[in-house]
Structures are given as structure tokens and as C-alpha cells.
Amino acid sequence: MLPARELYGNMLLAAGRPAEALAEYEKSQLREPNRYRRLFGAGQAAAQAGNRDKARLYFSKLAEMAGPGVRAPELQAVRQYLAKN
């Protein structure tokens, strides 16, 4: 079960509204910090909104939390983003 703000962030991101999605992911962080999917969503939203600093912040936290051995598809995309930015 997803927290409501995280779910809303996912919906906004899917609707092409990344800046608003990022705000919802950040609000979700206050109640349920360091959730894997929230960090990924926040990083995606920040990248799509053109906020490279926040994208690096959230993607770095996600990569650190997962560790080097995890090979999930989204982590491959995260690591590629971090390598380029």
C-alpha cells in the first residue's frame, strides 16, 4: 500500500506534471522517509522538471540505500543518470 501523497505524486508524474509531482514526493518524505519508490519517483520528477541538483540528491540516496549489488531495472537507469550528471 502506497502513502497517499506518494500515489498522488505518481499520478502527477504520469500526467506530465513533474514539478507538482516532486512537491508531493517531498511532502511524503516528511511522514514516511526513505521509501525506495518515493526516492525513485522524486528523482524522476526532479529530472523531468529540469532540477538536476534534486534529481542527483534523490537518485544518490536511492543508489546508496540499495547498495552496489542490487540490479533492479530502475537502479540501472539511476546509475546511468548519475554517471552522466
Secondary structure as UniProt FT lines:
FT   HELIX           4..14
FT   TURN            15..16
FT   HELIX           18..31
FT   TURN            33..34
FT   HELIX           36..48
FT   TURN            49..50
FT   HELIX           52..66
FT   TURN            68..69
FT   HELIX           73..84
//
